[in-house]
């Protein structure tokens, strides 16, 4: 069968309390959420996807209800001739619904998760991994970097992630300017040859503050500076910063839509571009953008900070797209991700890509049930 008639949707929201909040310059995550979705078609084939749910704090349950109460009627009974058909169908058919409530992000995030699930379904039915379904020559492993490290905890965290085999790491900055700079200098002074250090300000600064940072850190050899200013400031500000900075700029998790990504690639302002498979585009959008990033002679580095399904999908996308980018692997504790990797997420700094069909797992790990806050289905 070369098509899929979707007959059932199942969705579950999860939350895990954490002792140490995950801190960013704009706020803190006091628990780890995730939303996993499963699609089944008329011949019993199925696929899994993940929907972005980190923000706002109540986002996970909202996304689950948004799918079931506002989007499911456009999914049940849909006939897909190709894995990308549902993405294009839903982007067109939900436009007025999203416009009516102004919730462009949540609609796009739900569609992204559904798109990943349908790609997983098609790859499973073909008997190949998602990566090889996208590209028969996909890599069997992709390089990864350790992410989510608060600059204040870096002195203790970096040796731990180094012991896990990572040779590239990213620290979160954008808190106190002087403290950030002092800690960065200390960290860089102790960085072994061959290791790379990236920074992420999470949109903390205005242009003047960002210019001050790059002026004071040009000698540190930082691998990139991610989202130093807001993603939505006028492009002239990004251009001015890019021209002044000795550090390559990175962004993409808060860019949405083919046109906006194409503009970001063509602007030349970014050395590294980072779409998020659970936040916008799913596999359809991110694979197309990943190829455009490489064609534009930039580096594709998938952004991801969530549960296990989205991380696996991100790895498959990078393996299929190619290039010399790295996979983002959050190293903060997260059972909603970690249970998918009983033997660890990475080996010697590389994330393995399974040869098993689709994303490589049949059912959700049983340990997740204790964290479930909502479970819905429709057929």
C-alpha positions as CSV (number, residue, x, y, z in Angstrom):
1,X,0.0,0.0,0.0
2,X,1.5,3.4,-1.1
3,X,-1.0,5.5,0.8
4,X,-2.3,5.9,4.3
5,X,-5.9,6.4,5.5
6,X,-5.6,7.8,9.1
7,X,-8.2,6.2,11.3
8,X,-7.0,6.8,14.9
9,X,-5.1,9.5,16.9
10,X,-3.8,8.9,20.4
11,X,-2.1,11.6,22.5
12,X,-0.5,11.7,25.9
13,X,0.8,14.6,28.0
14,X,3.5,14.0,30.7
15,X,5.2,16.0,33.4
16,X,8.1,15.2,35.6
17,X,9.0,17.2,38.7
18,X,12.7,18.2,38.9
19,X,14.7,19.2,41.9
20,X,16.8,21.8,40.0
21,X,15.0,24.1,37.5
22,X,16.3,24.4,34.0
23,X,17.2,28.1,33.9
24,X,17.2,30.4,30.8
25,X,17.6,34.1,30.6
26,X,13.9,34.5,30.1
27,X,12.5,32.1,32.7
28,X,12.8,28.7,34.4
29,X,11.4,25.3,33.7
30,X,10.3,23.8,37.1
31,X,9.3,20.5,35.6
32,X,9.9,18.6,32.4
33,X,6.9,18.2,30.1
34,X,6.3,16.3,26.9
35,X,3.5,15.5,24.5
36,X,3.7,12.3,22.4
37,X,1.2,11.5,19.6
38,X,0.5,8.2,17.7
39,X,-1.3,7.9,14.4
40,X,-2.7,4.7,13.1
41,X,-4.1,4.0,9.6
42,X,-6.7,1.6,8.2
43,X,-4.2,-1.2,7.7
44,X,-2.8,-1.0,11.2
45,X,0.4,0.8,10.4
46,X,1.3,3.4,13.0
47,X,3.8,6.2,13.7
48,X,5.0,8.3,16.6
49,X,5.6,12.1,16.9
50,X,6.4,14.7,19.6
51,X,4.8,18.1,20.0
52,X,6.7,21.0,21.5
53,X,5.5,21.7,25.1
54,X,8.2,23.5,27.0
55,X,6.5,26.9,27.1
56,X,4.2,28.2,28.4
57,X,4.2,26.2,31.7
58,X,0.7,24.8,31.0
59,X,1.5,24.0,27.4
60,X,1.6,20.2,27.4
61,X,-2.1,19.6,28.3
62,X,-3.1,22.6,26.1
63,X,-1.4,21.1,23.0
64,X,-3.1,17.7,23.6
65,X,-6.5,19.3,23.8
66,X,-5.8,21.6,20.9
67,X,-5.1,18.5,18.7
68,X,-8.2,16.6,19.8
69,X,-10.7,19.5,19.9
70,X,-9.6,21.8,17.1
71,X,-7.5,19.7,14.6
72,X,-8.5,16.1,14.8
73,X,-11.4,16.5,12.5
74,X,-9.0,17.4,9.7
75,X,-6.8,14.3,10.4
76,X,-9.2,11.4,10.9
77,X,-10.1,10.0,7.5
78,X,-7.3,11.9,5.7
79,X,-5.8,10.0,2.9
80,X,-2.0,10.6,2.5
81,X,-0.4,9.5,-0.7
82,X,3.0,10.7,0.6
83,X,4.4,11.3,4.1
84,X,4.4,15.1,3.7
85,X,0.7,15.4,2.5
86,X,-0.7,15.9,6.0
87,X,1.6,18.8,6.8
88,X,0.5,20.7,3.7
89,X,-3.1,19.8,4.2
90,X,-3.1,21.0,7.9
91,X,-1.1,24.2,7.3
92,X,-3.7,25.3,4.7
93,X,-6.8,24.1,6.6
94,X,-5.9,25.4,10.0
95,X,-4.9,28.9,8.9
96,X,-8.2,30.6,9.7
97,X,-8.5,28.6,13.0
98,X,-5.1,29.8,14.1
99,X,-5.8,33.4,12.9
100,X,-9.1,33.5,14.9
101,X,-7.3,32.9,18.2
102,X,-3.8,34.1,17.3
103,X,-2.2,30.9,18.4
104,X,0.1,30.4,15.4
105,X,2.7,28.7,17.5
106,X,0.6,26.0,19.2
107,X,-1.1,25.1,15.9
108,X,2.3,24.8,14.1
109,X,3.6,22.7,17.0
110,X,0.7,20.2,16.9
111,X,1.1,20.0,13.1
112,X,4.8,19.3,13.5
113,X,4.2,16.4,15.8
114,X,1.6,14.9,13.5
115,X,3.9,15.3,10.5
116,X,6.7,13.4,12.3
117,X,4.3,10.6,13.3
118,X,3.1,10.2,9.6
119,X,6.8,10.1,8.4
120,X,7.5,7.5,11.1
121,X,4.5,5.5,9.9
122,X,5.6,5.6,6.2
123,X,9.1,4.6,7.1
124,X,8.0,1.7,9.3
125,X,5.8,0.4,6.5
126,X,8.7,0.6,4.1
127,X,10.8,-1.4,6.6
128,X,13.6,1.2,6.8
129,X,14.7,3.8,9.4
130,X,13.3,7.3,9.1
131,X,16.8,8.6,8.1
132,X,17.1,6.1,5.3
133,X,13.5,6.7,4.2
134,X,14.6,10.3,3.6
135,X,18.0,9.5,2.2
136,X,19.2,6.0,1.4
137,X,22.8,7.2,2.1
138,X,22.0,8.6,5.5
139,X,24.7,8.4,8.1
140,X,24.7,5.7,10.8
141,X,25.7,8.2,13.5
142,X,25.8,11.9,13.9
143,X,28.1,14.1,16.1
144,X,26.4,15.6,19.1
145,X,27.1,18.4,21.6
146,X,26.1,18.7,25.2
147,X,23.5,21.4,25.8
148,X,21.5,23.0,28.6
149,X,24.5,23.8,30.8
150,X,24.0,26.9,32.9
151,X,27.1,29.1,33.0
152,X,27.0,29.1,36.8
153,X,27.1,25.3,36.9
154,X,29.5,24.8,34.0
155,X,32.6,24.3,36.2
156,X,31.0,21.2,37.7
157,X,29.0,20.1,34.6
158,X,31.7,20.3,31.9
159,X,34.0,17.6,33.4
160,X,30.9,15.3,33.7
161,X,29.8,15.7,30.1
162,X,33.4,15.4,29.0
163,X,33.6,12.0,30.8
164,X,30.5,11.0,28.7
165,X,32.5,11.5,25.5
166,X,31.3,14.9,24.4
167,X,33.9,17.2,22.8
168,X,31.5,20.1,22.1
169,X,29.3,21.8,24.7
170,X,27.0,24.8,25.0
171,X,26.5,27.0,28.0
172,X,23.5,29.2,28.7
173,X,24.4,32.9,29.3
174,X,22.4,36.1,29.4
175,X,22.1,36.5,33.2
176,X,24.6,38.9,34.8
177,X,27.0,40.3,32.2
178,X,30.1,40.5,34.3
179,X,29.6,37.1,35.9
180,X,28.9,35.5,32.6
181,X,32.1,37.0,31.1
182,X,34.3,36.0,34.1
183,X,33.0,32.4,34.1
184,X,33.3,32.1,30.3
185,X,37.0,33.3,30.4
186,X,37.7,30.8,33.1
187,X,36.0,28.0,31.2
188,X,37.8,28.8,27.9
189,X,41.2,29.0,29.6
190,X,40.8,25.3,30.7
191,X,39.4,24.0,27.4
192,X,41.5,21.2,25.9
193,X,42.6,21.3,22.3
194,X,40.0,19.9,20.0
195,X,37.0,20.8,22.2
196,X,34.4,23.4,21.1
197,X,32.4,25.7,23.3
198,X,29.1,27.4,22.2
199,X,27.0,30.0,24.0
200,X,23.3,30.6,24.1
201,X,21.9,33.9,25.4
202,X,18.2,32.9,24.7
203,X,17.4,36.4,23.3
204,X,18.5,38.1,26.5
205,X,20.0,41.3,25.1
206,X,19.4,44.4,23.1
207,X,21.7,45.2,20.2
208,X,24.1,47.4,22.3
209,X,24.5,44.7,24.9
210,X,25.1,42.0,22.2
211,X,27.7,44.3,20.6
212,X,29.4,44.8,23.9
213,X,29.6,41.0,24.5
214,X,31.1,40.2,21.1
215,X,33.6,43.0,21.6
216,X,34.8,41.6,24.9
217,X,34.9,37.9,23.8
218,X,36.4,38.0,20.3
219,X,39.6,36.4,21.7
220,X,37.9,33.4,23.3
221,X,37.4,31.3,20.2
222,X,33.7,30.6,20.9
223,X,32.1,28.3,18.4
224,X,28.9,30.3,18.1
225,X,26.7,32.8,19.8
226,X,23.1,31.7,19.8
227,X,20.1,34.1,19.9
228,X,21.9,37.0,21.5
229,X,19.0,39.3,20.5
230,X,15.3,38.7,19.9
231,X,14.5,36.6,16.9
232,X,11.9,39.2,15.8
233,X,14.1,42.4,15.9
234,X,14.5,44.2,12.5
235,X,16.9,42.3,10.3
236,X,19.2,45.4,10.2
237,X,20.1,44.7,13.8
238,X,21.1,41.2,13.1
239,X,23.1,42.4,10.1
240,X,25.0,45.0,12.2
241,X,25.7,42.4,14.9
242,X,26.9,39.8,12.3
243,X,29.3,42.3,10.7
244,X,30.7,43.3,14.1
245,X,31.0,39.8,15.6
246,X,34.1,37.5,15.4
247,X,31.8,34.8,16.7
248,X,29.5,33.1,14.2
249,X,25.8,33.7,15.0
250,X,23.3,30.9,15.5
251,X,19.5,31.0,15.5
252,X,16.5,29.1,14.2
253,X,14.4,27.6,17.0
254,X,12.2,30.8,16.9
255,X,12.0,31.1,13.1
256,X,9.0,29.6,11.5
257,X,7.8,29.2,7.9
258,X,9.7,28.4,4.7
259,X,9.9,32.0,3.6
260,X,11.4,33.2,6.9
261,X,13.9,30.4,6.9
262,X,14.9,31.1,3.3
263,X,15.4,34.7,4.2
264,X,17.5,33.8,7.2
265,X,19.7,31.6,5.1
266,X,20.0,34.1,2.3
267,X,20.8,37.0,4.7
268,X,24.2,35.6,5.4
269,X,23.9,36.7,9.1
270,X,24.0,33.2,10.5
271,X,26.7,30.6,10.4
272,X,24.5,28.0,12.1
273,X,20.8,27.6,11.6
274,X,18.7,25.5,14.0
275,X,15.1,24.5,13.2
276,X,13.2,22.5,15.8
277,X,11.3,19.4,14.5
278,X,8.7,19.6,17.3
279,X,8.2,23.3,17.2
280,X,7.7,24.0,13.5
281,X,7.7,22.0,10.3
282,X,8.1,18.4,11.6
283,X,10.1,16.2,9.3
284,X,8.6,17.8,6.1
285,X,9.7,21.3,7.0
286,X,12.9,20.6,8.7
287,X,14.3,18.3,6.1
288,X,13.5,20.8,3.3
289,X,15.1,23.6,5.4
290,X,18.1,21.5,6.3
291,X,18.8,20.9,2.6
292,X,18.4,24.6,1.9
293,X,20.8,25.4,4.7
294,X,23.5,23.2,3.2
295,X,22.8,24.6,-0.3
296,X,23.3,28.1,1.2
297,X,26.7,27.0,2.6
298,X,25.6,27.3,6.2
299,X,25.6,24.6,8.9
300,X,22.4,22.8,9.9
301,X,22.3,22.0,13.6
302,X,18.9,20.8,14.8
303,X,17.6,22.5,17.9
304,X,15.9,20.3,20.5
305,X,15.0,20.4,24.2
306,X,12.3,17.9,25.0
307,X,11.4,14.2,25.2
308,X,12.9,11.1,23.6
309,X,10.8,11.0,20.4
310,X,11.8,14.5,19.2
311,X,15.5,13.8,20.0
312,X,15.4,10.6,17.9
313,X,13.7,12.4,15.1
314,X,16.2,15.2,15.2
315,X,19.1,12.7,14.9
316,X,17.5,11.0,11.9
317,X,16.9,14.4,10.2
318,X,20.6,15.4,10.7
319,X,21.7,11.9,9.4
320,X,19.6,12.2,6.3
321,X,20.5,15.9,5.6
322,X,24.2,15.5,6.0
323,X,26.7,18.3,6.4
324,X,29.0,18.9,9.3
325,X,26.4,20.0,11.9
326,X,25.9,18.6,15.4
327,X,22.9,17.3,17.2
328,X,21.8,19.2,20.3
329,X,21.6,16.8,23.3
330,X,20.3,18.4,26.6
331,X,22.3,16.9,29.4
332,X,19.9,17.9,32.2
333,X,18.1,15.0,33.7
334,X,14.8,14.2,31.9
335,X,13.1,10.8,32.4
336,X,10.8,11.6,29.5
337,X,13.8,11.5,27.2
338,X,16.2,9.2,29.1
339,X,14.0,6.1,29.3
340,X,14.3,5.9,25.5
341,X,18.0,5.4,25.8
342,X,18.7,2.8,28.5
343,X,22.3,2.5,27.3
344,X,22.9,6.2,27.1
345,X,22.2,8.8,24.4
346,X,25.6,9.1,22.9
347,X,28.8,7.1,22.5
348,X,32.1,9.0,22.3
349,X,30.2,12.2,21.2
350,X,28.1,10.5,18.5
351,X,24.4,9.8,18.5
352,X,23.7,6.4,16.8
353,X,21.0,6.1,14.2
354,X,19.1,2.9,14.4
355,X,18.6,0.6,11.4
356,X,15.2,-0.5,12.9
357,X,12.1,0.7,11.0
358,X,10.9,4.2,11.5
359,X,12.2,5.9,14.7
360,X,13.3,2.5,16.0
361,X,10.8,1.7,18.8
362,X,7.4,0.1,18.8
363,X,5.7,1.3,22.0
364,X,6.4,4.0,24.6
365,X,8.5,2.8,27.6
366,X,6.3,1.6,30.4
367,X,8.1,3.8,32.9
368,X,6.5,6.8,31.4
369,X,3.0,5.9,32.7
370,X,3.7,7.3,36.2
371,X,4.3,10.8,34.7
372,X,1.2,10.9,32.5
373,X,-1.2,13.8,33.2
374,X,-3.6,13.4,30.2
375,X,-4.4,10.7,27.7
376,X,-6.9,11.2,24.8
377,X,-7.8,9.3,21.7
378,X,-10.1,9.7,18.7
379,X,-11.1,7.5,15.9
